[in-house]
Amino acid sequence: MSIIKSIEQEIENHIRKAGYEIEEFTLKISDRPDLGDYQINDSMPLAKKYHKNPRDIAEDIKKELETNTKFININIAGPGFINISLADGFLIDAVNQMNIDINNNIDKKPPRKIIMDYGGANVAKSLHVGHLRSANIGEALKRLAKTLGCEAIGDAHLGDYGRPLGLVLLEIQKRYPLLPYFDPNYTGSYDDIKLPITNSDLEQIYPEASLKAKNDENYLEESRIMTSRFQNHERGYYDLWKKVVEISKEDIKTVYDQLNVYFELWKGESDAEEYIEELLKICKEKKITQKSEGALIIDIKKEGETSPMPPLLLLKSNGTSSYETTDLATIMERQQKYKPDEIWYLADARQQLHFEQVFRASRMANIVDEHVKLEYIGFGTMNGSDGKPFKTRDGAVMSLKNLIDLVKDETRKHLNYDIVEKDKVEETVSLIAMATLKYADLLPFRSTDYIFNPAKFSDVEGKTGPYLLYSTIRMKSLLTKASGLNQNNYSIIGNLDSRDVIMTLLKLPTILTKSFDLKSLNDIADYVYTLTSKYNKFYASNKILIEKNQQLQESWLVLTNIVYKTNLLLLDILGLKVPEKM
């Protein structure tokens, strides 16, 4: 239990001792810091319940609170607002609790198993800027969930089973018709065959094949046949498909590694294939399917619903599976293999209808336990300076690799080459660039579109990732220089700046819980900046290393260590790594 949560429980008990029942009490940070650290606004709702004057209720509660030495400056304002501050002695004890274990300042969630689907990269296609948000937000939410005591399992869930792969395989056949994969008389092993194609080739092949399919109906039909062939595990074609997936997956992993994004599962749509037959059987037995123009659909519209809700496409008219089918089969797989309490899906705002359809159909088919929470977590777009989705100069959607390179180039302009060792330059540039990119992406509320300016967000001044890295490095440097000094006991607050840092530290559990509940990292991103800025103000006004009062010096070093550890925790949740120097 966090420090602030324990205080809330104490206040709740005092309210009960004053004669008033209250279901759940939460401290509110004061709108008037001159009157107190916090304010208690419960007198008004209690007045309605007990038919008493709220001011009289506030007086009763105030008398009870005054018996607790942890509280000072208890006063009543207006019709019954109670202002309250925390005593220095309590704050000193709180800091020492945090110094023993940073987890003493965190409220854990009830244990639960959460599967997070936040990759969504398509095999044989370039990862583009749109893939950043899903991976970035999803990874941070997973780390947050683990910090709060949940078992979180990230799944890349690759797009590896649809017609785009049929197009890629068809174009490979057109270019290399003599490959053994296309020889019906070949009986040897495909394992040792070297495919004359790199991932860069694949990234060029798909757009070219896609354009051909748009302009040539025969080519499009051939791609449909090719899709059916590898989906039906036809020898040669299925083996080529596996090879293409393998090549592409390695490149996708490389990009995600750069972003400090890691998945516990590298599943794809294809992994759900073995569940599709069972899924179709269940849906038919429950009589929730119907034929429509040769396709098999599920009418998911609820009785009395007036807004449009198109049916879910289960099987296309040619008998192939749809994205909805594989998503339903994936839910079956996750239910049977992992038995999760929740499944979260990270996808851009345009996918909301798709997931509503899938969730409704899964409930109708009863393929997931009733208690399992299915949640779609949508997000907005990263835009360029023109307010439109980030693109290259020629108007094409920018690849994620190119965006990363662009940010690295901007980062190099700010690097202090005098202190960074030559063999560490590229590693440091990469870490700072990722902090630039990821922090800017997590700073707005997830559903908000935002403008990404590489020059602005790579600056070490202002609300940026590099500012946070630089400040955290400086904290570590201070602690290293003070390694021979006592850093064990906090005993004196000393001044208002250090008190302000402590009060900010006490907000941490509220911020973490809010971020988890809203499934957004903007509060954490904002909080770590606020905490860092307040510490920097404290640091600038106090000469810690030359302070003659040893008791005060030790207290300030303890406080520095707690802020440093808190920063490391929060930066890790956000997926930012701190370099040695910058």
LUMBATOR-116319 format. One record per residue (C-alpha): x, y, z. Coordinates in steps of 0.001 Angstrom, whole numbers, plus 500000, padded with zeros to 6 digits. Example, Ala and Ser with C-alpha at 12.3 -4.5 7.8 and 13.67 -1.06 7.14 Angstrom:
BEGIN
+--------+--------+--------+
|   east |  north |     up |
+--------+--------+--------+
| 512300 | 495500 | 507800 |
| 513670 | 498940 | 507140 |
+--------+--------+--------+
***
This chain:
BEGIN
+--------+--------+--------+
|   east |  north |     up |
+--------+--------+--------+
| 500000 | 500000 | 500000 |
| 501331 | 503447 | 499091 |
| 502041 | 506142 | 501641 |
| 499233 | 508382 | 500432 |
| 496763 | 505470 | 500391 |
| 497556 | 504747 | 504048 |
| 496887 | 508415 | 504887 |
| 493567 | 508271 | 503051 |
| 492568 | 505249 | 505129 |
| 493497 | 507074 | 508333 |
| 491384 | 510077 | 507342 |
| 488514 | 507776 | 506411 |
| 488697 | 506242 | 509890 |
| 488681 | 509704 | 511478 |
| 485564 | 510624 | 509491 |
| 483865 | 507480 | 510803 |
| 484958 | 508256 | 514362 |
| 483365 | 511674 | 513923 |
| 480085 | 509826 | 513351 |
| 479841 | 509764 | 509567 |
| 479885 | 506705 | 507333 |
| 481764 | 507124 | 504068 |
| 482218 | 504468 | 501395 |
| 485595 | 505389 | 499987 |
| 487699 | 508422 | 500711 |
| 490171 | 510059 | 498331 |
| 492351 | 513048 | 499139 |
| 492150 | 515916 | 496702 |
| 495203 | 518066 | 496049 |
| 494328 | 521568 | 497204 |
| 493262 | 524248 | 494732 |
| 494603 | 526720 | 497298 |
| 498129 | 525661 | 498367 |
| 498221 | 528688 | 500673 |
| 495469 | 527027 | 502740 |
| 496852 | 523473 | 502789 |
| 498388 | 520567 | 500907 |
| 495066 | 518811 | 500430 |
| 491394 | 519502 | 500791 |
| 488544 | 517313 | 501995 |
| 485280 | 518058 | 500190 |
| 483097 | 515346 | 501709 |
| 481178 | 517570 | 504136 |
| 478722 | 518654 | 501428 |
| 477613 | 515172 | 500281 |
| 477548 | 514022 | 503918 |
| 475308 | 516995 | 504758 |
| 472708 | 515725 | 502288 |
| 472930 | 512226 | 503724 |
| 472696 | 513285 | 507385 |
| 470540 | 516401 | 506892 |
| 473014 | 518606 | 508731 |
| 474827 | 521839 | 508048 |
| 478030 | 520977 | 506105 |
| 480018 | 523440 | 508186 |
| 478991 | 521592 | 511370 |
| 480069 | 518287 | 509837 |
| 483389 | 519847 | 508832 |
| 483911 | 521000 | 512435 |
| 483238 | 517471 | 513729 |
| 485756 | 515994 | 511264 |
| 488298 | 518725 | 512017 |
| 488221 | 517914 | 515748 |
| 488915 | 514259 | 514988 |
| 491762 | 515058 | 512589 |
| 493408 | 517285 | 515180 |
| 494064 | 514220 | 517340 |
| 496468 | 512906 | 514668 |
| 499986 | 514373 | 514791 |
| 500528 | 513620 | 511105 |
| 498237 | 516524 | 510207 |
| 498795 | 520240 | 510709 |
| 497189 | 523506 | 509643 |
| 493686 | 522021 | 509622 |
| 491204 | 524746 | 508700 |
| 487732 | 525120 | 507243 |
| 486922 | 527362 | 504293 |
| 483643 | 528327 | 502660 |
| 480613 | 526141 | 503312 |
| 482678 | 523223 | 504670 |
| 485867 | 522610 | 502730 |
| 488512 | 521185 | 505067 |
| 492112 | 522125 | 504262 |
| 494858 | 519960 | 505665 |
| 498651 | 519770 | 505493 |
| 501086 | 516975 | 506291 |
| 503462 | 517441 | 509213 |
| 507199 | 517509 | 508560 |
| 507684 | 514494 | 510823 |
| 505323 | 512446 | 508696 |
| 507002 | 513570 | 505463 |
| 510416 | 512619 | 506875 |
| 509117 | 509132 | 507724 |
| 507576 | 508880 | 504250 |
| 510865 | 509708 | 502543 |
| 512667 | 507067 | 504601 |
| 510039 | 504487 | 503601 |
| 510636 | 505329 | 499944 |
| 514375 | 505128 | 500480 |
| 514025 | 501593 | 501883 |
| 511952 | 500468 | 498878 |
| 510512 | 502550 | 496049 |
| 507579 | 500100 | 495933 |
| 506394 | 501554 | 499254 |
| 505167 | 504443 | 497121 |
| 503177 | 502294 | 494659 |
| 499678 | 500821 | 494900 |
| 499498 | 497379 | 493323 |
| 496475 | 496217 | 491340 |
| 494648 | 492958 | 492111 |
| 496540 | 490149 | 490311 |
| 495279 | 489533 | 486798 |
| 496588 | 488058 | 483557 |
| 496410 | 490430 | 480601 |
| 497232 | 489602 | 476987 |
| 498148 | 492731 | 475036 |
| 497877 | 492705 | 471259 |
| 499928 | 495735 | 470241 |
| 502149 | 494857 | 467312 |
| 500136 | 494447 | 464181 |
| 503075 | 494626 | 461772 |
| 502361 | 493168 | 458351 |
| 504825 | 490609 | 457027 |
| 506683 | 491580 | 453836 |
| 505730 | 495248 | 454225 |
| 507766 | 498141 | 455580 |
| 506942 | 499208 | 459099 |
| 505704 | 502783 | 458711 |
| 505187 | 505656 | 461157 |
| 501685 | 504370 | 461923 |
| 503214 | 501306 | 463578 |
| 505080 | 503437 | 466106 |
| 502102 | 504312 | 468283 |
| 500757 | 500782 | 468624 |
| 504157 | 499386 | 469620 |
| 505117 | 502336 | 471801 |
| 501858 | 502715 | 473736 |
| 501364 | 498968 | 474003 |
| 504863 | 498307 | 475341 |
| 504530 | 501095 | 477920 |
| 501122 | 499830 | 479064 |
| 502562 | 496331 | 479420 |
| 505443 | 497639 | 481539 |
| 503011 | 499686 | 483629 |
| 500776 | 496650 | 484188 |
| 503771 | 494588 | 485330 |
| 504890 | 497381 | 487662 |
| 501443 | 497352 | 489254 |
| 501537 | 493601 | 489846 |
| 499756 | 492171 | 486808 |
| 500961 | 489354 | 484587 |
| 501177 | 491003 | 481182 |
| 501859 | 489115 | 477945 |
| 502629 | 491089 | 474806 |
| 501765 | 489559 | 471431 |
| 503152 | 490983 | 468170 |
| 500220 | 489401 | 466279 |
| 501738 | 489729 | 462817 |
| 499626 | 490126 | 459705 |
| 500938 | 487045 | 457918 |
| 497941 | 485220 | 456492 |
| 495941 | 487411 | 454142 |
| 495975 | 488329 | 450478 |
| 498998 | 490666 | 450779 |
| 501095 | 487516 | 451258 |
| 499370 | 485954 | 448273 |
| 500406 | 488967 | 446215 |
| 504018 | 488722 | 447423 |
| 504253 | 484996 | 446678 |
| 502693 | 485499 | 443247 |
| 505175 | 488228 | 442329 |
| 508062 | 486024 | 443509 |
| 506738 | 483298 | 441207 |
| 506586 | 485752 | 438309 |
| 510171 | 486856 | 438911 |
| 511677 | 483459 | 439773 |
| 509470 | 480824 | 438097 |
| 512226 | 478188 | 438218 |
| 512454 | 478102 | 442014 |
| 511774 | 474564 | 443346 |
| 508823 | 475922 | 445340 |
| 506835 | 476139 | 442087 |
| 507940 | 472791 | 440628 |
| 505165 | 470204 | 441175 |
| 507674 | 467407 | 440538 |
| 510169 | 468530 | 443180 |
| 510330 | 466000 | 446014 |
| 513353 | 467201 | 447960 |
| 513588 | 469328 | 451106 |
| 512987 | 473066 | 450950 |
| 515033 | 473735 | 454091 |
| 518338 | 474241 | 452317 |
| 517021 | 476297 | 449414 |
| 518393 | 479827 | 449522 |
| 515744 | 482312 | 448510 |
| 517333 | 485041 | 446317 |
| 515343 | 487720 | 448148 |
| 516116 | 490010 | 451077 |
| 513694 | 491896 | 453259 |
| 514421 | 495038 | 451227 |
| 513298 | 493137 | 448132 |
| 510102 | 492078 | 449889 |
| 509339 | 495680 | 450830 |
| 509537 | 496614 | 447139 |
| 507708 | 493550 | 445878 |
| 504476 | 494118 | 447793 |
| 503659 | 497662 | 446543 |
| 504517 | 496623 | 442999 |
| 502303 | 493537 | 443200 |
| 499518 | 495532 | 444840 |
| 499575 | 498061 | 442001 |
| 499441 | 495275 | 439432 |
| 496418 | 493746 | 441167 |
| 494575 | 497071 | 441042 |
| 495093 | 497389 | 437308 |
| 494888 | 493750 | 436216 |
| 491897 | 491602 | 437163 |
| 493681 | 488440 | 436037 |
| 496633 | 489199 | 438290 |
| 494231 | 489823 | 441178 |
| 492545 | 486480 | 440582 |
| 495934 | 484732 | 440469 |
| 496771 | 486277 | 443856 |
| 493519 | 484910 | 445288 |
| 494461 | 481439 | 444082 |
| 497963 | 481857 | 445531 |
| 496491 | 482921 | 448876 |
| 494291 | 479832 | 448913 |
| 497288 | 477642 | 448096 |
| 499468 | 478655 | 451023 |
| 496500 | 478830 | 453395 |
| 495662 | 475227 | 452423 |
| 499290 | 474209 | 453127 |
| 499907 | 473200 | 449522 |
| 503440 | 471830 | 449278 |
| 505974 | 474309 | 447977 |
| 503734 | 477354 | 448258 |
| 503298 | 476873 | 451993 |
| 507051 | 476352 | 452396 |
| 507791 | 479544 | 450460 |
| 505294 | 481412 | 452634 |
| 507119 | 480210 | 455768 |
| 510443 | 481402 | 454338 |
| 509041 | 484852 | 453496 |
| 507577 | 485196 | 456993 |
| 510905 | 484203 | 458538 |
| 512867 | 486784 | 456525 |
| 510413 | 489570 | 457270 |
| 510044 | 488731 | 460954 |
| 513783 | 489103 | 461563 |
| 513735 | 492608 | 460110 |
| 510613 | 493556 | 462090 |
| 512313 | 492398 | 465291 |
| 515332 | 494580 | 464505 |
| 513174 | 497707 | 464245 |
| 511243 | 496866 | 467417 |
| 514538 | 496248 | 469225 |
| 515613 | 499776 | 468356 |
| 512369 | 501066 | 469863 |
| 512982 | 499043 | 473043 |
| 509790 | 497085 | 472320 |
| 509737 | 493369 | 473136 |
| 507043 | 490741 | 472814 |
| 506560 | 487616 | 474876 |
| 504691 | 486082 | 471922 |
| 505454 | 486378 | 468210 |
| 502150 | 484990 | 467016 |
| 500556 | 485765 | 463681 |
| 497135 | 485450 | 462114 |
| 498288 | 482101 | 460760 |
| 498584 | 480660 | 464270 |
| 494820 | 480879 | 464621 |
| 494267 | 478692 | 461568 |
| 493979 | 475451 | 463535 |
| 491085 | 476958 | 465505 |
| 489043 | 478153 | 462521 |
| 487328 | 474813 | 461832 |
| 486265 | 474541 | 465483 |
| 485151 | 478189 | 465425 |
| 482948 | 477644 | 462362 |
| 481442 | 474524 | 463921 |
| 480579 | 476396 | 467137 |
| 479032 | 479310 | 465251 |
| 476897 | 476999 | 463110 |
| 475802 | 474901 | 466109 |
| 474711 | 478044 | 467907 |
| 472798 | 479046 | 464761 |
| 474265 | 482545 | 464669 |
| 475475 | 482345 | 461034 |
| 473646 | 483017 | 457804 |
| 474434 | 483135 | 454097 |
| 474641 | 486451 | 452266 |
| 475599 | 486605 | 448593 |
| 477629 | 483417 | 448966 |
| 479472 | 484612 | 452088 |
| 478942 | 483378 | 455641 |
| 478121 | 486182 | 458070 |
| 477021 | 486789 | 461665 |
| 474377 | 489419 | 462295 |
| 475717 | 491145 | 465407 |
| 473199 | 493955 | 465651 |
| 471524 | 494067 | 469045 |
| 467779 | 494091 | 469485 |
| 466453 | 497629 | 469519 |
| 469721 | 499102 | 468263 |
| 469103 | 501974 | 465868 |
| 472648 | 502925 | 464852 |
| 474185 | 501113 | 461860 |
| 476069 | 497914 | 462685 |
| 477183 | 495867 | 459683 |
| 477333 | 492076 | 460036 |
| 480611 | 490299 | 460705 |
| 482089 | 488523 | 457684 |
| 483052 | 485016 | 458756 |
| 483866 | 483436 | 455388 |
| 484207 | 485182 | 452043 |
| 482211 | 483933 | 449058 |
| 485292 | 482035 | 447837 |
| 485493 | 480204 | 451182 |
| 488589 | 481986 | 452524 |
| 488811 | 483449 | 456002 |
| 488467 | 487147 | 456766 |
| 490446 | 489236 | 459270 |
| 487427 | 488974 | 461562 |
| 487591 | 485181 | 461363 |
| 491244 | 485011 | 462336 |
| 490695 | 487510 | 465161 |
| 487865 | 485356 | 466541 |
| 490015 | 482234 | 466206 |
| 492839 | 484068 | 467981 |
| 490509 | 484808 | 470889 |
| 489748 | 481085 | 471043 |
| 493466 | 480287 | 471036 |
| 494188 | 482806 | 473802 |
| 491294 | 481533 | 475883 |
| 492321 | 477903 | 475597 |
| 496110 | 478344 | 475933 |
| 496476 | 481225 | 478355 |
| 493134 | 481697 | 480156 |
| 493519 | 485480 | 480479 |
| 491450 | 487794 | 482632 |
| 491679 | 490556 | 480047 |
| 492696 | 490985 | 476406 |
| 493690 | 494471 | 475250 |
| 493912 | 495449 | 471584 |
| 496031 | 498447 | 470558 |
| 495033 | 499806 | 467156 |
| 494395 | 503169 | 465558 |
| 491034 | 504866 | 465842 |
| 489838 | 503577 | 462456 |
| 489699 | 500004 | 463817 |
| 487015 | 500652 | 466427 |
| 484161 | 499165 | 464395 |
| 486182 | 496061 | 463549 |
| 486842 | 495261 | 467192 |
| 483269 | 495992 | 468215 |
| 482153 | 493419 | 465643 |
| 484700 | 490846 | 466814 |
| 483882 | 491338 | 470500 |
| 480141 | 490988 | 469897 |
| 480575 | 487856 | 467795 |
| 482888 | 486276 | 470381 |
| 480217 | 486772 | 473056 |
| 477486 | 485389 | 470799 |
| 479603 | 482318 | 470039 |
| 480619 | 482021 | 473698 |
| 484226 | 481289 | 472711 |
| 485653 | 483325 | 475602 |
| 484810 | 483062 | 479297 |
| 482135 | 485489 | 480443 |
| 484427 | 487198 | 482978 |
| 487171 | 487949 | 480439 |
| 487343 | 491633 | 479589 |
| 487898 | 492447 | 475921 |
| 489100 | 496000 | 475443 |
| 489931 | 498043 | 472366 |
| 492424 | 500855 | 473021 |
| 492437 | 503310 | 470136 |
| 494922 | 506044 | 469386 |
| 495330 | 509063 | 467134 |
| 497964 | 509753 | 464499 |
| 501448 | 511240 | 464517 |
| 501427 | 514163 | 462106 |
| 504014 | 516336 | 460436 |
| 504269 | 520117 | 460678 |
| 501436 | 520438 | 458146 |
| 499072 | 518649 | 460537 |
| 498794 | 515642 | 458215 |
| 500136 | 512099 | 458767 |
| 503942 | 512035 | 458627 |
| 505144 | 511489 | 455056 |
| 508284 | 511646 | 452965 |
| 509015 | 514595 | 450663 |
| 507516 | 512750 | 447700 |
| 504238 | 512254 | 449593 |
| 504595 | 508581 | 450472 |
| 503964 | 507306 | 453988 |
| 507303 | 507477 | 455794 |
| 508817 | 504194 | 456883 |
| 509594 | 503791 | 460569 |
| 513255 | 503167 | 459720 |
| 513463 | 506495 | 457891 |
| 511764 | 508318 | 460747 |
| 514244 | 506836 | 463219 |
| 517159 | 507901 | 460993 |
| 515721 | 511403 | 460713 |
| 515517 | 511722 | 464509 |
| 519037 | 510322 | 464908 |
| 520362 | 512997 | 462532 |
| 518684 | 515664 | 464649 |
| 520039 | 514113 | 467844 |
| 523629 | 514300 | 466600 |
| 523337 | 518098 | 466547 |
| 522859 | 518193 | 470319 |
| 525336 | 515534 | 471429 |
| 528298 | 516638 | 473538 |
| 531114 | 514869 | 471681 |
| 533659 | 516034 | 474268 |
| 532269 | 513750 | 476988 |
| 530868 | 510810 | 475010 |
| 533479 | 508188 | 474181 |
| 533940 | 507626 | 470437 |
| 532941 | 503975 | 470557 |
| 529765 | 504950 | 472454 |
| 528607 | 507718 | 470103 |
| 526222 | 505682 | 467922 |
| 524756 | 503823 | 470889 |
| 524217 | 507126 | 472724 |
| 522707 | 508779 | 469644 |
| 520303 | 505848 | 469306 |
| 519219 | 505982 | 472970 |
| 518623 | 509751 | 472843 |
| 516797 | 509484 | 469518 |
| 514497 | 506805 | 470904 |
| 513805 | 508948 | 473969 |
| 513020 | 511858 | 471644 |
| 510622 | 509840 | 469555 |
| 508952 | 507790 | 472266 |
| 508471 | 510557 | 474835 |
| 506926 | 512870 | 472234 |
| 504592 | 510032 | 471244 |
| 503472 | 509311 | 474811 |
| 503105 | 512922 | 475959 |
| 499631 | 513576 | 474480 |
| 496577 | 511554 | 475511 |
| 496650 | 508450 | 473307 |
| 493491 | 509285 | 471297 |
| 494847 | 512716 | 470373 |
| 496497 | 513431 | 467029 |
| 499745 | 515322 | 467530 |
| 502438 | 517097 | 465529 |
| 505931 | 515674 | 465795 |
| 508715 | 518199 | 465317 |
| 512122 | 516425 | 465397 |
| 514059 | 519615 | 466161 |
| 511770 | 520635 | 469022 |
| 511560 | 517235 | 470692 |
| 515283 | 516474 | 470438 |
| 516264 | 519601 | 472382 |
| 517717 | 519059 | 475869 |
| 515711 | 522039 | 477100 |
| 511949 | 521878 | 477558 |
| 509454 | 519053 | 477863 |
| 511431 | 516454 | 475935 |
| 512922 | 513000 | 476288 |
| 516513 | 514312 | 476082 |
| 515817 | 516744 | 478952 |
| 514708 | 513843 | 481136 |
| 517733 | 511739 | 480187 |
| 520171 | 514583 | 480816 |
| 518643 | 515403 | 484207 |
| 518656 | 511760 | 485278 |
| 522299 | 511367 | 484244 |
| 523148 | 514434 | 486344 |
| 521408 | 512921 | 489387 |
| 523448 | 509748 | 488970 |
| 526639 | 511794 | 488617 |
| 525878 | 513661 | 491852 |
| 525278 | 510421 | 493733 |
| 528497 | 508926 | 492332 |
| 530532 | 511952 | 493424 |
| 528956 | 511638 | 496888 |
| 529608 | 507891 | 497159 |
| 531843 | 508389 | 500198 |
| 529195 | 510393 | 502064 |
| 526284 | 509075 | 504154 |
| 523152 | 508514 | 502083 |
| 521044 | 506405 | 504441 |
| 518787 | 508569 | 506582 |
| 516473 | 511457 | 505817 |
| 516024 | 513704 | 508861 |
| 515629 | 517363 | 507785 |
| 513419 | 518812 | 505056 |
| 515426 | 522007 | 505007 |
| 513473 | 524263 | 502658 |
| 510307 | 524667 | 500588 |
| 511946 | 523390 | 497389 |
| 512764 | 520016 | 498950 |
| 509285 | 519855 | 500502 |
| 507803 | 520494 | 497059 |
| 509789 | 517542 | 495680 |
| 508495 | 515289 | 498479 |
| 504879 | 516340 | 497900 |
| 505334 | 515585 | 494200 |
| 506753 | 512131 | 494996 |
| 503627 | 511355 | 497034 |
| 501508 | 511849 | 493883 |
| 503195 | 508911 | 492130 |
| 500710 | 506119 | 493047 |
| 497756 | 508251 | 491953 |
| 499435 | 508941 | 488610 |
| 500252 | 505276 | 487979 |
| 496740 | 504123 | 488852 |
| 495133 | 506803 | 486678 |
| 497359 | 505917 | 483716 |
| 496473 | 502234 | 484066 |
| 492752 | 502925 | 484331 |
| 492720 | 505296 | 481330 |
| 495155 | 503138 | 479328 |
| 497176 | 506213 | 478478 |
| 500722 | 507235 | 479371 |
| 500339 | 511008 | 479119 |
| 499943 | 511475 | 482886 |
| 503155 | 509546 | 483561 |
| 504997 | 511463 | 480829 |
| 503814 | 514750 | 482293 |
| 504504 | 513679 | 485883 |
| 508109 | 512596 | 485308 |
| 508772 | 515976 | 483687 |
| 507183 | 517811 | 486627 |
| 509120 | 515790 | 489198 |
| 512377 | 516290 | 487310 |
| 511803 | 520037 | 486937 |
| 511042 | 520452 | 490639 |
| 514123 | 518462 | 491564 |
| 516243 | 520591 | 489218 |
| 514927 | 523733 | 490914 |
| 515848 | 522232 | 494292 |
| 519273 | 521177 | 492973 |
| 519994 | 524664 | 491583 |
| 519266 | 526369 | 494895 |
| 521235 | 523974 | 497137 |
| 524957 | 523220 | 496943 |
| 524607 | 519626 | 498066 |
| 528210 | 518429 | 497786 |
| 529662 | 521364 | 499754 |
| 526872 | 521673 | 502328 |
| 528520 | 521908 | 505759 |
| 525540 | 520643 | 507746 |
| 526104 | 516892 | 507395 |
| 522588 | 516001 | 508525 |
| 521104 | 518289 | 505899 |
| 523541 | 517058 | 503245 |
| 522645 | 513432 | 503927 |
| 518928 | 514233 | 503737 |
| 519361 | 515924 | 500372 |
| 521372 | 513008 | 499013 |
| 518649 | 510588 | 500146 |
| 516045 | 512718 | 498392 |
| 518190 | 512813 | 495242 |
| 518485 | 509036 | 495290 |
| 514714 | 508593 | 495573 |
| 514027 | 510971 | 492672 |
| 516723 | 509207 | 490639 |
| 515180 | 505780 | 491314 |
| 511690 | 507116 | 490592 |
| 512891 | 508574 | 487291 |
| 514520 | 505286 | 486312 |
| 511284 | 503448 | 487118 |
| 509115 | 505834 | 485108 |
| 511502 | 506106 | 482172 |
| 511617 | 502309 | 482022 |
| 507813 | 502157 | 482008 |
| 507843 | 504599 | 479090 |
| 510462 | 502433 | 477366 |
| 513300 | 504989 | 477572 |
| 516855 | 503874 | 478276 |
| 519311 | 506228 | 479977 |
| 522808 | 506500 | 478443 |
| 525952 | 506842 | 480562 |
| 526713 | 510326 | 479219 |
| 525279 | 512747 | 476678 |
+--------+--------+--------+
***
